[in-house]
């Protein structure tokens, strides 16, 4: 048998921490360690969902900071920019998954809804609000994707937007996908920390935190200094705990179904495979038979399972221990890989 090795994450300590890193740590400390380990960076590949989010988010930024060429109407310009951004993301996904049959961008799940909602929201915003250029000239806002940091607390971040509406300074986080539900605790924490960073940068604490979804619907809450102070304390505690665990080379894992479902690092996370968080679509075992485009895996509990390999995927050798992610049922005793199902082989270590 050729067993898999299970790496111990070896990231550097964190000198400054971001709200997104804090939220990752609070869900699973080991995931943050995996993210920050340079040797494991290649495991985090773009997905179609993340590519859509990047394209939509980028279009919001373009609309806020640029204008269409002379004699071109705003909505037509945005449509052209959307196609360009989506094409760039399609190339990025293909480069991350060489040899795999990446679906054309027009077939991505949610692409039509994301496009329609994003273009509609941007058109409505332009019709109902003064231009970003005018607002910036008069007040210094909005700030678009401006990196902020506070060396005293060790916090940094890049709010999507800081703007003024009805005389109130707001910090806004754009959720460009079609999956945003009600505001989550982690999103609220993120906005409170962004508010602190804005206060450090301009000596003015935002009074409103906003989550704005792809439909243009805003979920808001009032920001106060007490809540901000508590959020800063959470951030400092997380950084202290994380750096202590890194120094001991013992960053704990917190496997839970919701946390692990889309985590790319479960392919190297041994606690995941022995937990109840393990998905029915993920497989671990020893290869007992190999054909040209399929192989059988002995799981040790339910017998051998035939796996149909994805186009461009390396087929393991008999005796290899393997893990395969995101498999689909394909008949009795058979599973098939999706185009982006990840597989880990001993020969790749």
N, C-alpha and C positions, 0 to 999 in steps of 0.2 A: 504493500500500500504506500502511496505517495501522499502523506498528509499535508494539509494546509497549515501554514504558520499564522498565528494570530498576533498581529503587531500590537505593541504597547505604544500609544500615542506619545510623541516626544515633541510637543510644541514649545516655543519660547514663552516666557512669562509675558503678561499683558502690561505694557506701560500706560496705555490709555484704553478705555473700554467704551464701546458704542452701545446704544439701546438695543440694536439687533443682536449683538453678542450677549447682552444680559438676558434677553428673552430666550436665546438658544440655551444658555447655561441653566436657566430655570426649568426648561423642559428636560434637558439631558446634558449634564456637564461634559460627558465624554464626547458628545457630538461637537461641542465647541472645541475640545482638544483635537479631535480629528480634523476639523475645519482648518485649524491653525498649524497643523503639522505639514511642513512643506513636502514631505515624502508621500503624503496621501492626497495632495491637492488635485491630482488627476481624476480622483473618484467622483468629484462634484462636477457633473456634466450638465449642460443646459438641456432642459426638457421643452416640449412644445408649449406647455403651460407657462413656463418661466419666460420663454422667448416671446410669447404674446404679451406678457406683462411688460417686458423691457421695451417692446415696440410701442405699446400704448403709452407707457410712461414717457418715453422719449418724445412722442408726438406732443404731449402736454407741455414739455419743456420747450420744444421748438415754437409752439404757438404762443407761449408766454414771452419769449425772448427775441423772436424774429418776425418779419413781415413778408408777405408774398411779393414776388417780383412785380415791377410796374405792369399794369394792364392785365394782371391775373387776379381773378376773384379768390377770396379767402378759402372758401370750401373746396374749390378745385385744387388749389395749392396743397391743402391738407390731405386730400385724397392721394395726390402724387407723392407727398412725403410719407404717407402711410405705406404705400406700396414699396417705396425705397427702403424704409425701415424694416418691413417684413422680409424683403429680399435679403437684407443684411443678416437678419436673425436666422433665416433659412440656411445661409452659407455657414454661419457660426455653428448651428446644430450639426450640419453635415460634417464639418471638420472635426467636431468632437466625437462623432460616431463613424469613423472611416469604414467603408465597405458595407455599412448597413443601409437598408432600403428606407431612407427617411421619407415620410409622406410629403407630397407637395404642400406648400403653405395653404393653398385653397382648401385642403382637406383636413386641416387641423381642427380638433374639437374646440368649439367656442370662437373660431376666428371671425365668423360673420357677426355674431353678437358683439364681440369686442370692438370690431371696426365700426359698426353702426352706432353703438353707444358712445364710443370715444369721439367720433366725428360730430355727433349730435350735441354732446356736452360742450365741446369746444366752440361750436357755432353759436350755441345759446349763450355761453359765457361772453363771447365777443359782442353779441347783440345787446346784452344787458349791463355790461361793465365798461368803464373807461379803459383805454389801452394800458398795457403794462408800462409802456414808455412814459405816458403822461403821469401815471401814478408814481413812478420811480422819480421823475423830475420833481414832483411836488413834495414827496414825503420820504424819499429814500427807500420805500418799499414798492413793489414786492421784492423779496429776496428769493431767487430761484436756485435751488441746489447749491446753496452756499455752505461750504464746510466750516463748522464752528468747533471750538474746543475750549476747555477750561482746565489748565494745567494744575490748578489747586485741588480740584476734585478728581482729576484723572478721567474726565468724561469728554468724548467728542462725538460728533454726528453731523449729518447733512440733511436738514429738513427739506422736504420737497418744496415747500413754499411758506414764506412768512409775509402776511399781507395785512392791510387795514380795511375793515368794512364797518360802516356805520360808527366810525370813531373808535372801534375796538381793534387792538392788535391781536392777530390770530396766527397760530402755527398750524399748518395744514399738511396732512399726509394723504397722498393720492393712492387709491387702490384701483389700479387700472384693469384688473381682471374681472371676470363675471361671477366670481365666487365669494365676494365680500358679503358677510352677514352683518349682524349688529357689532358694535364696537367691542373688542375683546380687552381683557385686563392688560395684556401685554402691549396692546396698541395705546391704551391710556397711559401706561408707564412711559412708553416711548415719547409721546407728546409732552408729558410733564418734563422729561429730561431735555427735550428740544427747547421747551420754554425757558428752562434754566440757562441753556447755552445762549439763547437770544438775549436774555437779561444780562449775561456777562458781556456780550458783544456790544450792546447799545444802551445798557442801563435802563431797560424798560421791559418789564415782565409781561408777556402776552396774557390776555385775560380769557381767551377762548381757544380750546383745542378742537380740531376738526378732522374727521375722517371723511373723505369725499370719494364716493365710489364711481364706477364707470358710467353710471346713469346721471351723474351730477348731483346725486342726493347726498346731503351732508348730515353726519351725526356729530353733534357738538356737546361739549361740557365746559363748565366754567373752571378756569384755572385759578388756584390761590396759592399763596406762598407756603402754607402749611403742607399741602399735598406735594409741592415741588421739593420741599425739604425732606419729606419722607422718601420720595423717589431717589433723591441723591444718596440717602443713607442705604437704600437697597443696592444701588450701583456700587458703592464703595465696599459693601459687604460681599457682593458677588465677586468683585475683583480680588479681594483679599482671600476668599475661600478658594477661588480658582487657582491663583498663583501658588498658594500653599499646596494644593493637590498636585500641581505640575512639578513643584520642587521635590515632592515625594514620589513622583512618577506613579501616582495612584489616583487618577481622575475617575470617579465613579460613573457607572452607566445607570440610566433610569429607563429601562425598556417598558414602554407602554404602546398599545396598538396604535393610538392616534399619533403619537410622537414618531414611531418607527415606520409608519406606513410608506412614506415617501422619502425616507432618509437614505441617501446614497451610501452612507458609511456602514449600513448593516451588513454589507458584504465582507467587512473586516471586523465586525463586532461580535465576538464570541458570546457575550452575555445575551445578545438578542436571540441567538439560535437555541438557547436553553430556557427561554422565557415563554410565558403565555402570550406575549406580544407578537410572536411569530405569525406571519401571514400564511394562509393556506396556499398562496401563489408563490411562495419561496421554498426552495428545495435544497437540502444538504444531504450528501451521501457519497458512496464510493462507486465509481464507474465499473460496471460488470460486463458490458458489451458495447461495441462501437460499430456503427455503420457509416455510410458516406455522409449523411446529413442528419443522423440521429444517434443517440447513445442511451443506454439503460443505466439507471442509478439505483443502487441498493441503499435504501434509507435506513435499514436496520430495524424497522418497526413494521412497515406495511409492505415489505417486499420490494421488488424492482419496479421502477417507474420509467417509462420510455419518454425521452425528451427530444422533441424535434427542434433542431438548431435553427437559429435565425440566419438569414443571408449575411455573409461576411463574418460570421462568428467562428472562432477556432473550436474544433471538436477535441475533447479531452482524450486521454489514453486510458486503456484498461488499468485499473488500480489507482487512478487519480481520485483523491477526495476533491469534490467540487461543491460550490454553492452557486445557485442560479436564482435570480430575482425576477419577479413579475411574470410568472408563467400563466398561461391560459389553458383550460381544459380542452382536449382535442380527441375525445373518445375514451373508451375503457382503458384504464391504465396508462394513458398517454397525456402528456402536457406539451405545449409548444411555446417557444420563446416569442415574445413580441419583437418588433424591430429594435427596441431599445432595452431589452432585457439584459441585465448585466450578468456576467459569469466570471468566476474566479477559479484559476487553475494553478496547481503547484508549479508548473513550468514557467509561470509569469513572475514568480517571487525571486 
